[in-house]
Amino acid sequence: LSEGLHGGELEWVVAARHGIPVDRLTSFANTVAPIIPAQVYDLQRMFRRLYLYSPRDPVDVRRTIGKFSGVPPDRVLVGAGSTELIHLFFQTLSPGHVIIPVPTYSEYASAARKWGSPSTLVKLAPDFDLDLDAIDAAVTKRTRAIVVCNPNNPTGRLYTKTKLSALARLADDAGAYLLVDEAYLCFVPHHRRHSMAAETRRHRAAVLDSLSKLSGAPSLRLGWMIGPPPLLRELRRKKVPGTVSNLSLWLADSLLLASSQRETMQRLIARERAYLEAQLSKISGLAITPSDCNFILLRLTRRGLNSDQLFDRLAAKGLVIRAAGNIPGLDRRYFRVTVRTHRDNLKLVRALRGELE
Ligand SMILES: Cc1ncc(COP(=O)(O)O)c(C=O)c1O
């Protein structure tokens, strides 16, 4: 598998390689909720208004996001998925030095590289918690940002607010920004109490979130950053206007306001994650990393089979996992699976038993 390919891109590769139509694959590789919300099917009603350009400043959606996250709208910047905002962030801070605790989402290091920021990848502790001393030791006079993902992709681990607040103080002292990517936080019950959104008023900190994961429709490409207005102004100056389509903006309100739908998905994921963890931990040759969100990091413990080989064997059966050997800080023993519906999860458990037992 080529370097830098995400879980979310694998479906296209497997479909082409094995000649399977992409919608016939069951993907445990992308980290998206397994059910598309009903609102997406209302899009057709909106087609009548396709002749309109999207606004340069989607103020209504910023207001809804502000309400959803408990911050005023002037602390919200909307982009074409959080990916656009990750890139704008690095573009804005370039060429400053960046610290990235790994393993984590590979786009941070790719974006830093792309925009000419040297980065230091600091290893997480053996239990995948943040190692504040190691991060502190990596700070230099040129450090402009520390980037973490909470819960972390691909480990699934949620960092405590105490730890993140300590990291925010460390960033303040260094004159750097702490960027916390909360793309998966909405899968955690009582997610608001874990969010750093409100802390962005007290610290040089910013938070990222997205409609891609819990709302099950990354094709919409809608993400946002919450942060200090001066930082957001700098990002906005660099931003290409009109990157978020009207269809996504029109849907954002109803998706963000659908709290009971969100809670149903949180419950489904919690139940199915418990099921998957219980079943997978019974399979010999597999070690589980306990997860706080909608995916699980697994490690193959027997010699003779690596995760790339396992990927190939399962792909031939139409099941896509995320082999994690190309994620800095991991190796070819690791792979990640996303929690899906019970029917899909059963298929995964059976297939893994078949390959490993
Ligand atoms: C941690 C993390 N942040 C951001 C993204 C990108 O999300 P978006 O669709 O909002 O660009 C992903 C996608 O896999 C992710 O895992």
The ligand as a MOL file (V3000), in Angstrom:
LIG
                    3D

  0  0  0     0  0            999 V3000
M  V30 BEGIN CTAB
M  V30 COUNTS 16 16 0 0 0
M  V30 BEGIN ATOM
M  V30 1 C -8.3820 12.5420 13.1460 0
M  V30 2 C -8.9580 12.9660 11.8410 0
M  V30 3 N -9.1070 14.2680 11.6060 0
M  V30 4 C -9.6160 14.7000 10.4480 0
M  V30 5 C -9.9870 13.8150 9.4520 0
M  V30 6 C -10.4910 14.3580 8.1610 0
M  V30 7 O -11.8080 14.6680 8.2700 0
M  V30 8 P -12.6130 15.5760 7.2580 0
M  V30 9 O -13.4750 14.6680 6.4780 0
M  V30 10 O -13.3850 16.4960 8.1550 0
M  V30 11 O -11.6410 16.3180 6.4020 0
M  V30 12 C -9.8590 12.4570 9.6600 0
M  V30 13 C -10.2580 11.4980 8.6160 0
M  V30 14 O -9.9500 10.3590 8.6060 0
M  V30 15 C -9.3200 12.0130 10.8900 0
M  V30 16 O -9.1470 10.7210 11.1420 0
M  V30 END ATOM
M  V30 BEGIN BOND
M  V30 1 1 1 2
M  V30 2 1 2 3
M  V30 3 2 2 15
M  V30 4 2 3 4
M  V30 5 1 4 5
M  V30 6 1 5 6
M  V30 7 2 5 12
M  V30 8 1 6 7
M  V30 9 1 7 8
M  V30 10 2 8 9
M  V30 11 1 8 10
M  V30 12 1 8 11
M  V30 13 1 12 13
M  V30 14 1 12 15
M  V30 15 2 13 14
M  V30 16 1 15 16
M  V30 END BOND
M  V30 END CTAB
M  END
